[in-house]
């Protein structure tokens, strides 16, 4: 019985850890694309500014 409780606790911990990892990876990918778009917008503004002068 004690073994069963330990196995259930380990399984639950593993599942939670895996879900947390997926969330962190998803947020990292989202942040990467968000920063990429922001940097592209800044580069476009800089290009437009240098073409006006």
Secondary structure, 3 states (H helix, E strand, C coil): CHHHHHHHHHHHHHHHHHHHHHHHHHHHHHHHHHHHHHHHHHHHHHHHHHHHC
